[in-house]
């Protein structure tokens, strides 16, 4: 009887102690330093980027005190595609959690989970760990800096087996 109760309790208690690691954002993002153009260095597969073959960028500008304009662009086999949207900054998030929309009323999470102290690279994810982007201020991110960004994602529990490197080759 005692053994049965012990087994029953273990089936309830043990799974809760091994739950997936919760995604955490950086404590604070200085929007003045974060705004501007970022180059996509790598990403997890995303339906909306299925036709992108390279040269993906994101540009952020301040729309208001609590909103950011977004302009994403990438090269396809047929030219370029661009999407424009905006993000609402979540209160009390240190500017690290945003709710993004490119097609209102549908919003997605954009959480800054890793950030270089000099704002030269960023790791962006979301709570379900389905989406991830590694962004850089330059078209190329050194191996050592890319390794740091990847380590941030791995430490947060992201599965990077399907990570796609984004070629940045276009020069206007």
N, C-alpha and C positions, 0 to 999 in steps of 0.2 A: 504494500500500500504506500509506504513512504517513498519507495523507488518510483512508483507511478506518479506521485505528486511532484517529485523532483524533476522527472522527465517533462511533465506538463509545464512546470514553471520555467524550465530551460527553453522550451519551445516558444514561450511568450517573451522572456527577458532577453535571450541571446540575440535574436534578429534585430531588436531595437538598438543593440549596442554596436552593430555592424552596418548601420545605415550609411548611405552615400554621403560623402563630404558635401557640405553646403557651400555654394559659390559665394565668395565674399569680394566686395569691391575694394578699391584703394580707398583710404580714408578721406581724401580730398583731391579735387581737380580744380586747378586754376584755369577758368574758362579762357582768360586772355591768352594763356600759353597754349591751350588745347585747340582753339579755333584755328582755321586755316586748312591747308591741303595736306592730306595724308595719302600715301601709296599703300595699296594692299600688297603685303609680302606673301601671305599665306592665309588659307581659310579652310574651314570644314565645308563639305558640299552643301549647297544651298539652292533650292529650287529657283529662286529669282536670279541667280547668277549662272544658271545652267548653260547659257549661250556665251558667256564671257570666256574668251581665250587668253586675255592678258590685259595689261595696262589699266587695271582697275584703280580708281581713285575715289576718295571721299573728300568733299570740301564742306567745312562747317563755318557758319557765320551767325552772329547774334541777331535774333529776331526781336527779342524782348528780354526782360530780366529773367524770365523763366522758360524761354523757348529759343531753340536753335534751328536755323535753316540748314537743310542738308541737300547736297547735290552729289549723287553717285554717278560714276561714269565708267564704262569699260569697253574694250574693243571686242568685236565679234567677227566672224568670218565675213559678214556682210557690211562691216563698217562699225559704227559706234551706237551704243544705247546709253541713255541718260535717264535717271529718275530723280525727281525732286520731291522732297518731303520736309517734315519738321519733327522736332523732338521736344517733348515737355520734360523739364528737369524735375525729378522727384524731390519733394521737400525733405529736408533733414538727411539727405544722402551725400552731402559734401560735393555735390555736382557730379557724382560718379554713377548715378542711376538715371537713365533716361527712358522715356516711353516714345518710340519712334513710329511715325506713320508715313507711308507713301500713298496710301489709299484709305482715306478716312471712311468709316469710323474704326478701321482695324489698326491696332497698335501692337508693337512688339517691344521686348525688353532689349536695352542696349546698356550693358553694365561694363564699366571700365574696371577690369580686374587686375591689370598690370600696367605700370606706367614708369618709363625711364625718368629718373630725377630731372633730366634736362629736356623732357618731352620730345625725345628723338624717336621713341617707339612706344606703342601702346598695345595692350591685349584687351580685346573686347569680347565679352561672352554674355551668357544669360543663364537663368536658374536651371533650365532643363539640361544644359550642357550639349544641346543639339547644334548650336551655332557658335562659331568662334572666328575671330579675325585677328591677324597680327598685322599691325599698321606701322609705317615708318614715315618719317619726314622726307627721306630720300628714297630714290628708286631701288637702292641696294642697301641691305642691312648686313653688317659684317657677321661672320659666323658666330663670333663670341656674343654679340648682342642678340642675334636670333636664338642662340642657345639659352640666353637668359629669359627671353620671351616665352620660349617653349617650356622652360622649367616652371614658369608661372602657371601656364595652362595645366601641365602635368600635376603640379602641387594642388591644383583646385579639383583634380579628378577627371579632367577631360581625356577622352580616348582619342589620340591623335593618329591612329592607324590610317585614317582616310584624309589626313591633312594634304591639301593641294597647294603647291607653290605657284604663285602668280608671276608670270613673266612680265617684267617692266622694260619694254624695249622701245616704245614709241617716243620719238622726239619730234615735236611740232616744227 
